[in-house]
Amino acid sequence: MSQIARLLSANEGYAAARANVTDRRPGRSMAVLTCMDARIDVFAVLGLHLGEALVIRNAGGRVTDDVLRSLALSSHVLGVDTVVVMQHTKCGLAGVTDAELRELTGADLEFFPIDDHAAALREDIELLATLAYLEPLKVIAGLVYDVESGELDDVIRWQRPS
Ligand SMILES: [Zn+2]
């Protein structure tokens, strides 16, 4: 069976049995930014259920322009006041450079490689905390998920001064 046919077949069973969430605003007013890595089951890792959180994923779980676009909408349209930025161990963006990734891919892009998780989280969270249009955000947490143990490292916490 082709990859796509397998997906469509699986959906036949899903559609009838699925939980139906009508509110597009996440029930826990939360967005999670994390890596696209196939080993991270975001909802299971954080004990979240369908409808409770927005999930934004990209390579590395870094704050890129497109993440800012999503968070602007999350915070102003979808009621999000809490953001979790979750990087992870054994990430493909860790320990590499932009130059290496440009060479590897042939793409002249900014890849947001991670030299040090704490430093990268601090940089990304500082950006989120200081952008005027993200003023609705009240709490931002920076976590690192260990893909081997399944445990979370609670690295950075930011709260908007009241
Ligand atoms: Zn990753």
Backbone and ligand atoms as CSV (ligand in chain L), in Angstrom:
chain,resi,resn,atom,element,x,y,z
A,1,MET,N,N,0.847,-1.200,0.000
A,1,MET,CA,C,0.000,0.000,0.000
A,1,MET,C,C,0.887,1.256,0.000
A,2,SER,N,N,0.501,2.214,-0.780
A,2,SER,CA,C,1.315,3.433,-0.801
A,2,SER,C,C,1.185,4.162,0.543
A,3,GLN,N,N,2.133,5.000,0.794
A,3,GLN,CA,C,2.117,5.760,2.050
A,3,GLN,C,C,0.821,6.545,2.221
A,4,ILE,N,N,0.378,7.183,1.155
A,4,ILE,CA,C,-0.802,8.035,1.267
A,4,ILE,C,C,-2.072,7.197,1.406
A,5,ALA,N,N,-2.144,6.112,0.671
A,5,ALA,CA,C,-3.328,5.248,0.771
A,5,ALA,C,C,-3.468,4.717,2.193
A,6,ARG,N,N,-2.332,4.454,2.812
A,6,ARG,CA,C,-2.352,3.961,4.187
A,6,ARG,C,C,-2.935,5.012,5.141
A,7,LEU,N,N,-2.622,6.261,4.887
A,7,LEU,CA,C,-3.163,7.346,5.715
A,7,LEU,C,C,-4.681,7.450,5.534
A,8,LEU,N,N,-5.106,7.393,4.285
A,8,LEU,CA,C,-6.544,7.533,4.003
A,8,LEU,C,C,-7.328,6.374,4.600
A,9,SER,N,N,-6.734,5.202,4.551
A,9,SER,CA,C,-7.374,4.031,5.119
A,9,SER,C,C,-7.515,4.163,6.638
A,10,ALA,N,N,-6.465,4.645,7.277
A,10,ALA,CA,C,-6.502,4.832,8.733
A,10,ALA,C,C,-7.588,5.827,9.118
A,11,ASN,N,N,-7.774,6.836,8.286
A,11,ASN,CA,C,-8.757,7.869,8.590
A,11,ASN,C,C,-10.186,7.341,8.599
A,12,GLU,N,N,-10.439,6.298,7.826
A,12,GLU,CA,C,-11.799,5.746,7.797
A,12,GLU,C,C,-12.240,5.307,9.190
A,13,GLY,N,N,-11.316,4.733,9.936
A,13,GLY,CA,C,-11.643,4.313,11.289
A,13,GLY,C,C,-11.701,5.490,12.249
A,14,TYR,N,N,-10.896,6.509,11.972
A,14,TYR,CA,C,-10.784,7.639,12.887
A,14,TYR,C,C,-12.034,8.520,12.882
A,15,ALA,N,N,-12.520,8.811,11.680
A,15,ALA,CA,C,-13.571,9.832,11.543
A,15,ALA,C,C,-14.790,9.530,12.417
A,16,ALA,N,N,-15.192,8.278,12.464
A,16,ALA,CA,C,-16.396,7.925,13.225
A,16,ALA,C,C,-16.181,7.995,14.727
A,17,ALA,N,N,-14.964,7.728,15.183
A,17,ALA,CA,C,-14.717,7.581,16.619
A,17,ALA,C,C,-14.073,8.801,17.262
A,18,ARG,N,N,-13.799,9.833,16.467
A,18,ARG,CA,C,-12.976,10.922,16.998
A,18,ARG,C,C,-13.709,11.759,18.048
A,19,ALA,N,N,-12.914,12.387,18.906
A,19,ALA,CA,C,-13.452,13.391,19.808
A,19,ALA,C,C,-13.691,14.645,18.984
A,20,ASN,N,N,-14.804,15.280,19.194
A,20,ASN,CA,C,-15.140,16.459,18.403
A,20,ASN,C,C,-15.017,17.714,19.261
A,21,VAL,N,N,-14.056,18.566,18.918
A,21,VAL,CA,C,-13.857,19.801,19.660
A,21,VAL,C,C,-14.361,20.948,18.792
A,22,THR,N,N,-15.255,21.746,19.313
A,22,THR,CA,C,-15.839,22.799,18.482
A,22,THR,C,C,-15.133,24.139,18.629
A,23,ASP,N,N,-14.567,24.426,19.802
A,23,ASP,CA,C,-13.916,25.724,20.026
A,23,ASP,C,C,-12.507,25.694,19.453
A,24,ARG,N,N,-12.201,26.624,18.555
A,24,ARG,CA,C,-10.842,26.629,17.990
A,24,ARG,C,C,-9.821,27.245,18.950
A,25,ARG,N,N,-10.333,27.928,19.972
A,25,ARG,CA,C,-9.401,28.480,20.971
A,25,ARG,C,C,-8.984,27.368,21.931
A,26,PRO,N,N,-7.681,27.218,22.172
A,26,PRO,CA,C,-7.228,26.107,23.014
A,26,PRO,C,C,-7.731,26.230,24.449
A,27,GLY,N,N,-8.255,25.140,24.989
A,27,GLY,CA,C,-8.888,25.133,26.294
A,27,GLY,C,C,-7.981,25.551,27.433
A,28,ARG,N,N,-6.664,25.350,27.275
A,28,ARG,CA,C,-5.739,25.748,28.335
A,28,ARG,C,C,-4.959,27.004,27.975
A,29,SER,N,N,-5.474,27.760,26.998
A,29,SER,CA,C,-4.889,29.056,26.597
A,29,SER,C,C,-3.385,28.963,26.367
A,30,MET,N,N,-2.977,27.895,25.694
A,30,MET,CA,C,-1.558,27.588,25.628
A,30,MET,C,C,-1.123,27.228,24.210
A,31,ALA,N,N,0.106,27.646,23.872
A,31,ALA,CA,C,0.722,27.198,22.623
A,31,ALA,C,C,2.046,26.521,22.964
A,32,VAL,N,N,2.336,25.441,22.280
A,32,VAL,CA,C,3.608,24.736,22.465
A,32,VAL,C,C,4.386,24.846,21.163
A,33,LEU,N,N,5.603,25.375,21.268
A,33,LEU,CA,C,6.507,25.419,20.119
A,33,LEU,C,C,7.550,24.334,20.327
A,34,THR,N,N,7.634,23.396,19.393
A,34,THR,CA,C,8.630,22.340,19.551
A,34,THR,C,C,9.170,21.890,18.201
A,35,CYS,N,N,10.115,20.981,18.252
A,35,CYS,CA,C,10.785,20.486,17.048
A,35,CYS,C,C,9.880,19.520,16.283
A,36,MET,N,N,10.144,19.403,15.010
A,36,MET,CA,C,9.380,18.463,14.166
A,36,MET,C,C,9.808,17.011,14.382
A,37,ASP,N,N,10.798,16.789,15.221
A,37,ASP,CA,C,11.365,15.443,15.427
A,37,ASP,C,C,10.275,14.384,15.654
A,38,ALA,N,N,10.372,13.287,14.928
A,38,ALA,CA,C,9.336,12.244,14.954
A,38,ALA,C,C,9.247,11.515,16.296
A,39,ARG,N,N,10.253,11.700,17.155
A,39,ARG,CA,C,10.244,10.998,18.447
A,39,ARG,C,C,9.451,11.736,19.523
A,40,ILE,N,N,8.952,12.934,19.205
A,40,ILE,CA,C,8.242,13.723,20.229
A,40,ILE,C,C,6.737,13.648,20.016
A,41,ASP,N,N,6.062,12.985,20.923
A,41,ASP,CA,C,4.595,12.946,20.939
A,41,ASP,C,C,4.151,14.069,21.877
A,42,VAL,N,N,3.948,15.248,21.310
A,42,VAL,CA,C,3.786,16.463,22.121
A,42,VAL,C,C,2.678,16.331,23.166
A,43,PHE,N,N,1.523,15.862,22.744
A,43,PHE,CA,C,0.393,15.773,23.675
A,43,PHE,C,C,0.688,14.788,24.812
A,44,ALA,N,N,1.284,13.664,24.467
A,44,ALA,CA,C,1.589,12.671,25.499
A,44,ALA,C,C,2.675,13.169,26.451
A,45,VAL,N,N,3.708,13.794,25.907
A,45,VAL,CA,C,4.819,14.283,26.739
A,45,VAL,C,C,4.319,15.260,27.801
A,46,LEU,N,N,3.360,16.114,27.421
A,46,LEU,CA,C,2.917,17.183,28.318
A,46,LEU,C,C,1.556,16.905,28.968
A,47,GLY,N,N,1.010,15.714,28.737
A,47,GLY,CA,C,-0.280,15.383,29.346
A,47,GLY,C,C,-1.410,16.234,28.822
A,48,LEU,N,N,-1.311,16.644,27.571
A,48,LEU,CA,C,-2.345,17.480,26.967
A,48,LEU,C,C,-3.335,16.631,26.189
A,49,HIS,N,N,-4.536,17.152,26.046
A,49,HIS,CA,C,-5.571,16.470,25.274
A,49,HIS,C,C,-6.006,17.329,24.089
A,50,LEU,N,N,-6.685,16.700,23.177
A,50,LEU,CA,C,-7.190,17.387,21.989
A,50,LEU,C,C,-7.964,18.635,22.384
A,51,GLY,N,N,-7.652,19.742,21.727
A,51,GLY,CA,C,-8.393,20.978,21.987
A,51,GLY,C,C,-7.790,21.835,23.089
A,52,GLU,N,N,-6.768,21.335,23.763
A,52,GLU,CA,C,-6.233,22.086,24.912
A,52,GLU,C,C,-5.091,23.037,24.569
A,53,ALA,N,N,-4.349,22.747,23.496
A,53,ALA,CA,C,-3.174,23.571,23.189
A,53,ALA,C,C,-2.956,23.656,21.689
A,54,LEU,N,N,-2.424,24.794,21.264
A,54,LEU,CA,C,-1.954,24.917,19.883
A,54,LEU,C,C,-0.552,24.334,19.834
A,55,VAL,N,N,-0.196,23.698,18.739
A,55,VAL,CA,C,1.152,23.157,18.607
A,55,VAL,C,C,1.784,23.711,17.334
A,56,ILE,N,N,2.929,24.336,17.502
A,56,ILE,CA,C,3.675,24.915,16.379
A,56,ILE,C,C,4.990,24.141,16.285
A,57,ARG,N,N,5.257,23.560,15.145
A,57,ARG,CA,C,6.467,22.745,15.037
A,57,ARG,C,C,7.305,23.179,13.846
A,58,ASN,N,N,8.620,23.136,14.048
A,58,ASN,CA,C,9.554,23.340,12.943
A,58,ASN,C,C,10.863,22.652,13.318
A,59,ALA,N,N,11.837,22.712,12.450
A,59,ALA,CA,C,13.129,22.104,12.743
A,59,ALA,C,C,13.780,22.831,13.920
A,60,GLY,N,N,13.965,22.136,15.015
A,60,GLY,CA,C,14.609,22.704,16.184
A,60,GLY,C,C,13.666,23.327,17.198
A,61,GLY,N,N,12.432,23.621,16.790
A,61,GLY,CA,C,11.528,24.315,17.706
A,61,GLY,C,C,12.020,25.718,18.007
A,62,ARG,N,N,12.596,26.371,16.979
A,62,ARG,CA,C,13.143,27.713,17.165
A,62,ARG,C,C,12.121,28.783,16.782
A,63,VAL,N,N,12.337,29.992,17.328
A,63,VAL,CA,C,11.458,31.119,17.030
A,63,VAL,C,C,11.891,31.754,15.705
A,64,THR,N,N,11.185,31.436,14.658
A,64,THR,CA,C,11.438,32.003,13.331
A,64,THR,C,C,10.333,33.015,13.025
A,65,ASP,N,N,10.455,33.685,11.890
A,65,ASP,CA,C,9.411,34.652,11.509
A,65,ASP,C,C,8.047,33.989,11.420
A,66,ASP,N,N,8.023,32.765,10.918
A,66,ASP,CA,C,6.723,32.115,10.770
A,66,ASP,C,C,6.122,31.736,12.130
A,67,VAL,N,N,6.981,31.451,13.099
A,67,VAL,CA,C,6.493,31.189,14.455
A,67,VAL,C,C,5.908,32.475,15.044
A,68,LEU,N,N,6.535,33.600,14.764
A,68,LEU,CA,C,6.011,34.875,15.263
A,68,LEU,C,C,4.637,35.155,14.670
A,69,ARG,N,N,4.486,34.847,13.403
A,69,ARG,CA,C,3.183,35.005,12.745
A,69,ARG,C,C,2.128,34.159,13.466
A,70,SER,N,N,2.480,32.910,13.753
A,70,SER,CA,C,1.533,32.020,14.431
A,70,SER,C,C,1.238,32.496,15.851
A,71,LEU,N,N,2.249,33.003,16.544
A,71,LEU,CA,C,2.028,33.451,17.923
A,71,LEU,C,C,1.262,34.773,17.983
A,72,ALA,N,N,1.437,35.622,16.984
A,72,ALA,CA,C,0.655,36.860,16.934
A,72,ALA,C,C,-0.830,36.498,16.866
A,73,LEU,N,N,-1.151,35.533,16.020
A,73,LEU,CA,C,-2.551,35.093,15.900
A,73,LEU,C,C,-2.997,34.323,17.138
A,74,SER,N,N,-2.118,33.458,17.655
A,74,SER,CA,C,-2.456,32.683,18.853
A,74,SER,C,C,-2.845,33.603,20.003
A,75,SER,N,N,-2.056,34.647,20.196
A,75,SER,CA,C,-2.250,35.490,21.373
A,75,SER,C,C,-3.396,36.484,21.186
A,76,HIS,N,N,-3.581,36.973,19.977
A,76,HIS,CA,C,-4.621,37.994,19.768
A,76,HIS,C,C,-5.968,37.432,19.341
A,77,VAL,N,N,-5.953,36.312,18.652
A,77,VAL,CA,C,-7.209,35.766,18.112
A,77,VAL,C,C,-7.670,34.527,18.889
A,78,LEU,N,N,-6.712,33.758,19.391
A,78,LEU,CA,C,-7.060,32.449,19.947
A,78,LEU,C,C,-6.899,32.369,21.469
A,79,GLY,N,N,-6.659,33.510,22.101
A,79,GLY,CA,C,-6.687,33.563,23.560
A,79,GLY,C,C,-5.479,32.966,24.271
A,80,VAL,N,N,-4.372,32.793,23.559
A,80,VAL,CA,C,-3.194,32.188,24.192
A,80,VAL,C,C,-2.461,33.209,25.065
A,81,ASP,N,N,-2.180,32.814,26.328
A,81,ASP,CA,C,-1.374,33.669,27.206
A,81,ASP,C,C,-0.130,32.956,27.726
A,82,THR,N,N,-0.010,31.674,27.403
A,82,THR,CA,C,1.113,30.873,27.890
A,82,THR,C,C,1.768,30.147,26.719
A,83,VAL,N,N,3.098,30.237,26.649
A,83,VAL,CA,C,3.831,29.553,25.576
A,83,VAL,C,C,4.888,28.653,26.192
A,84,VAL,N,N,4.950,27.426,25.711
A,84,VAL,CA,C,6.009,26.497,26.097
A,84,VAL,C,C,6.909,26.292,24.881
A,85,VAL,N,N,8.183,26.610,25.041
A,85,VAL,CA,C,9.163,26.361,23.984
A,85,VAL,C,C,9.937,25.110,24.396
A,86,MET,N,N,9.776,24.043,23.638
A,86,MET,CA,C,10.345,22.757,24.053
A,86,MET,C,C,11.355,22.240,23.022
A,87,GLN,N,N,12.624,22.392,23.349
A,87,GLN,CA,C,13.673,21.782,22.528
A,87,GLN,C,C,13.885,20.365,23.046
A,88,HIS,N,N,14.825,19.625,22.414
A,88,HIS,CA,C,15.016,18.241,22.858
A,88,HIS,C,C,16.445,17.769,22.639
A,89,THR,N,N,16.818,16.751,23.363
A,89,THR,CA,C,18.151,16.169,23.212
A,89,THR,C,C,18.246,15.431,21.877
A,90,LYS,N,N,19.451,15.237,21.417
A,90,LYS,CA,C,19.717,14.524,20.145
A,90,LYS,C,C,19.058,15.222,18.955
A,91,CYS,N,N,18.896,16.537,19.036
A,91,CYS,CA,C,18.250,17.280,17.944
A,91,CYS,C,C,19.211,17.416,16.767
A,92,GLY,N,N,18.659,17.288,15.578
A,92,GLY,CA,C,19.469,17.419,14.368
A,92,GLY,C,C,20.041,18.810,14.161
A,93,LEU,N,N,19.486,19.800,14.871
A,93,LEU,CA,C,19.998,21.158,14.730
A,93,LEU,C,C,21.035,21.502,15.796
A,94,ALA,N,N,21.301,20.564,16.681
A,94,ALA,CA,C,22.278,20.819,17.742
A,94,ALA,C,C,23.678,20.410,17.272
A,95,GLY,N,N,24.634,21.251,17.591
A,95,GLY,CA,C,26.021,20.909,17.287
A,95,GLY,C,C,26.390,21.023,15.819
A,96,VAL,N,N,25.569,21.717,15.047
A,96,VAL,CA,C,25.909,21.966,13.647
A,96,VAL,C,C,25.883,23.477,13.403
A,97,THR,N,N,26.393,23.894,12.260
A,97,THR,CA,C,26.415,25.322,11.959
A,97,THR,C,C,25.534,25.609,10.747
A,98,ASP,N,N,25.185,26.888,10.605
A,98,ASP,CA,C,24.438,27.326,9.421
A,98,ASP,C,C,25.195,26.931,8.149
A,99,ALA,N,N,26.507,27.140,8.164
A,99,ALA,CA,C,27.314,26.846,6.968
A,99,ALA,C,C,27.223,25.366,6.606
A,100,GLU,N,N,27.306,24.504,7.610
A,100,GLU,CA,C,27.213,23.057,7.357
A,100,GLU,C,C,25.841,22.671,6.805
A,101,LEU,N,N,24.798,23.281,7.355
A,101,LEU,CA,C,23.449,22.934,6.913
A,101,LEU,C,C,23.161,23.482,5.518
A,102,ARG,N,N,23.773,24.628,5.186
A,102,ARG,CA,C,23.626,25.173,3.824
A,102,ARG,C,C,24.321,24.250,2.833
A,103,GLU,N,N,25.495,23.762,3.226
A,103,GLU,CA,C,26.262,22.847,2.380
A,103,GLU,C,C,25.477,21.534,2.191
A,104,LEU,N,N,24.924,21.031,3.289
A,104,LEU,CA,C,24.198,19.750,3.263
A,104,LEU,C,C,22.938,19.811,2.406
A,105,THR,N,N,22.231,20.944,2.486
A,105,THR,CA,C,20.919,21.038,1.840
A,105,THR,C,C,20.951,21.779,0.501
A,106,GLY,N,N,21.978,22.568,0.288
A,106,GLY,CA,C,22.001,23.404,-0.911
A,106,GLY,C,C,21.043,24.582,-0.809
A,107,ALA,N,N,20.453,24.777,0.363
A,107,ALA,CA,C,19.485,25.865,0.565
A,107,ALA,C,C,20.163,27.019,1.293
A,108,ASP,N,N,20.077,28.204,0.716
A,108,ASP,CA,C,20.695,29.381,1.315
A,108,ASP,C,C,19.727,29.995,2.328
A,109,LEU,N,N,19.557,29.281,3.446
A,109,LEU,CA,C,18.592,29.688,4.456
A,109,LEU,C,C,19.266,29.873,5.798
A,110,GLU,N,N,18.542,30.534,6.695
A,110,GLU,CA,C,18.988,30.604,8.080
A,110,GLU,C,C,18.342,29.417,8.799
A,111,PHE,N,N,19.165,28.538,9.381
A,111,PHE,CA,C,18.627,27.292,9.929
A,111,PHE,C,C,18.408,27.319,11.446
A,112,PHE,N,N,18.873,28.363,12.108
A,112,PHE,CA,C,18.718,28.479,13.565
A,112,PHE,C,C,19.301,27.266,14.305
A,113,PRO,N,N,20.565,26.941,14.039
A,113,PRO,CA,C,21.183,25.812,14.749
A,113,PRO,C,C,21.300,26.100,16.250
A,114,ILE,N,N,21.422,25.034,17.020
A,114,ILE,CA,C,21.460,25.144,18.486
A,114,ILE,C,C,22.853,24.756,18.981
A,115,ASP,N,N,23.533,25.742,19.548
A,115,ASP,CA,C,24.858,25.469,20.090
A,115,ASP,C,C,24.716,24.931,21.510
A,116,ASP,N,N,23.804,25.550,22.244
A,116,ASP,CA,C,23.597,25.223,23.652
A,116,ASP,C,C,22.104,25.425,23.933
A,117,HIS,N,N,21.429,24.413,24.473
A,117,HIS,CA,C,19.973,24.508,24.637
A,117,HIS,C,C,19.561,25.694,25.498
A,118,ALA,N,N,20.236,25.866,26.634
A,118,ALA,CA,C,19.841,26.948,27.543
A,118,ALA,C,C,20.004,28.303,26.868
A,119,ALA,N,N,21.101,28.478,26.138
A,119,ALA,CA,C,21.357,29.758,25.472
A,119,ALA,C,C,20.337,29.997,24.362
A,120,ALA,N,N,20.022,28.956,23.601
A,120,ALA,CA,C,19.061,29.110,22.500
A,120,ALA,C,C,17.668,29.395,23.046
A,121,LEU,N,N,17.294,28.726,24.136
A,121,LEU,CA,C,15.986,28.977,24.745
A,121,LEU,C,C,15.910,30.399,25.287
A,122,ARG,N,N,16.997,30.825,25.923
A,122,ARG,CA,C,17.022,32.173,26.488
A,122,ARG,C,C,16.857,33.209,25.371
A,123,GLU,N,N,17.567,33.000,24.281
A,123,GLU,CA,C,17.506,33.924,23.143
A,123,GLU,C,C,16.079,33.982,22.572
A,124,ASP,N,N,15.483,32.828,22.381
A,124,ASP,CA,C,14.142,32.796,21.794
A,124,ASP,C,C,13.095,33.390,22.728
A,125,ILE,N,N,13.206,33.077,24.021
A,125,ILE,CA,C,12.224,33.569,24.979
A,125,ILE,C,C,12.372,35.069,25.199
A,126,GLU,N,N,13.615,35.559,25.175
A,126,GLU,CA,C,13.823,37.005,25.291
A,126,GLU,C,C,13.148,37.735,24.142
A,127,LEU,N,N,13.247,37.159,22.959
A,127,LEU,CA,C,12.608,37.776,21.797
A,127,LEU,C,C,11.094,37.811,21.977
A,128,LEU,N,N,10.510,36.689,22.381
A,128,LEU,CA,C,9.058,36.638,22.569
A,128,LEU,C,C,8.604,37.615,23.648
A,129,ALA,N,N,9.405,37.726,24.698
A,129,ALA,CA,C,9.023,38.554,25.850
A,129,ALA,C,C,9.107,40.042,25.538
A,130,THR,N,N,9.886,40.415,24.537
A,130,THR,CA,C,10.104,41.841,24.297
A,130,THR,C,C,9.333,42.386,23.098
A,131,LEU,N,N,8.733,41.532,22.289
A,131,LEU,CA,C,7.984,42.032,21.137
A,131,LEU,C,C,6.671,42.654,21.595
A,132,ALA,N,N,6.455,43.916,21.222
A,132,ALA,CA,C,5.281,44.650,21.699
A,132,ALA,C,C,3.980,43.945,21.316
A,133,TYR,N,N,3.934,43.388,20.123
A,133,TYR,CA,C,2.670,42.782,19.688
A,133,TYR,C,C,2.370,41.447,20.365
A,134,LEU,N,N,3.324,40.921,21.128
A,134,LEU,CA,C,3.054,39.687,21.881
A,134,LEU,C,C,2.732,39.992,23.348
A,135,GLU,N,N,2.288,41.203,23.602
A,135,GLU,CA,C,1.962,41.635,24.966
A,135,GLU,C,C,0.930,40.747,25.659
A,136,PRO,N,N,-0.009,40.103,24.945
A,136,PRO,CA,C,-0.949,39.209,25.639
A,136,PRO,C,C,-0.275,38.007,26.302
A,137,LEU,N,N,0.950,37.686,25.917
A,137,LEU,CA,C,1.629,36.536,26.540
A,137,LEU,C,C,2.062,36.901,27.950
A,138,LYS,N,N,1.677,36.058,28.916
A,138,LYS,CA,C,1.981,36.331,30.318
A,138,LYS,C,C,3.061,35.402,30.870
A,139,VAL,N,N,3.111,34.177,30.373
A,139,VAL,CA,C,4.071,33.191,30.884
A,139,VAL,C,C,4.710,32.464,29.700
A,140,ILE,N,N,6.044,32.331,29.757
A,140,ILE,CA,C,6.752,31.548,28.740
A,140,ILE,C,C,7.718,30.611,29.474
A,141,ALA,N,N,7.692,29.346,29.098
A,141,ALA,CA,C,8.594,28.372,29.716
A,141,ALA,C,C,9.498,27.774,28.648
A,142,GLY,N,N,10.740,27.567,28.998
A,142,GLY,CA,C,11.697,26.921,28.103
A,142,GLY,C,C,12.083,25.559,28.683
A,143,LEU,N,N,11.763,24.493,27.951
A,143,LEU,CA,C,12.007,23.133,28.429
A,143,LEU,C,C,12.894,22.379,27.442
A,144,VAL,N,N,13.581,21.363,27.942
A,144,VAL,CA,C,14.298,20.441,27.048
A,144,VAL,C,C,13.791,19.032,27.335
A,145,TYR,N,N,13.297,18.391,26.289
A,145,TYR,CA,C,12.777,17.032,26.402
A,145,TYR,C,C,13.892,16.035,26.069
A,146,ASP,N,N,14.071,15.076,26.948
A,146,ASP,CA,C,15.091,14.043,26.745
A,146,ASP,C,C,14.457,12.888,25.971
A,147,VAL,N,N,14.858,12.711,24.724
A,147,VAL,CA,C,14.205,11.693,23.883
A,147,VAL,C,C,14.560,10.270,24.321
A,148,GLU,N,N,15.565,10.126,25.174
A,148,GLU,CA,C,15.927,8.788,25.658
A,148,GLU,C,C,15.174,8.424,26.944
A,149,SER,N,N,15.117,9.360,27.891
A,149,SER,CA,C,14.458,9.045,29.170
A,149,SER,C,C,12.981,9.440,29.171
A,150,GLY,N,N,12.591,10.340,28.267
A,150,GLY,CA,C,11.211,10.839,28.258
A,150,GLY,C,C,10.980,11.947,29.260
A,151,GLU,N,N,12.039,12.366,29.964
A,151,GLU,CA,C,11.881,13.383,31.006
A,151,GLU,C,C,12.096,14.793,30.466
A,152,LEU,N,N,11.519,15.760,31.187
A,152,LEU,CA,C,11.662,17.166,30.825
A,152,LEU,C,C,12.628,17.863,31.759
A,153,ASP,N,N,13.456,18.736,31.185
A,153,ASP,CA,C,14.302,19.599,31.984
A,153,ASP,C,C,13.680,20.999,31.941
A,154,ASP,N,N,13.327,21.504,33.104
A,154,ASP,CA,C,12.670,22.808,33.237
A,154,ASP,C,C,13.768,23.869,33.270
A,155,VAL,N,N,14.105,24.442,32.112
A,155,VAL,CA,C,15.316,25.267,31.981
A,155,VAL,C,C,15.083,26.735,32.305
A,156,ILE,N,N,14.037,27.309,31.719
A,156,ILE,CA,C,13.825,28.757,31.874
A,156,ILE,C,C,12.336,29.042,32.061
A,157,ARG,N,N,12.054,29.987,32.924
A,157,ARG,CA,C,10.670,30.418,33.108
A,157,ARG,C,C,10.642,31.944,33.080
A,158,TRP,N,N,9.725,32.500,32.310
A,158,TRP,CA,C,9.547,33.950,32.262
A,158,TRP,C,C,8.107,34.288,32.557
A,159,GLN,N,N,7.906,35.332,33.340
A,159,GLN,CA,C,6.553,35.800,33.621
A,159,GLN,C,C,6.525,37.301,33.436
A,160,ARG,N,N,5.515,37.797,32.734
A,160,ARG,CA,C,5.451,39.248,32.495
A,160,ARG,C,C,5.234,39.976,33.816
A,161,PRO,N,N,6.062,40.980,34.080
A,161,PRO,CA,C,5.889,41.738,35.335
A,161,PRO,C,C,4.519,42.429,35.320
A,162,SER,N,N,3.836,42.358,36.462
A,162,SER,CA,C,2.497,42.953,36.474
A,162,SER,C,C,2.525,44.379,37.008
L,1,ZN,ZN,ZN,14.960,18.444,16.834
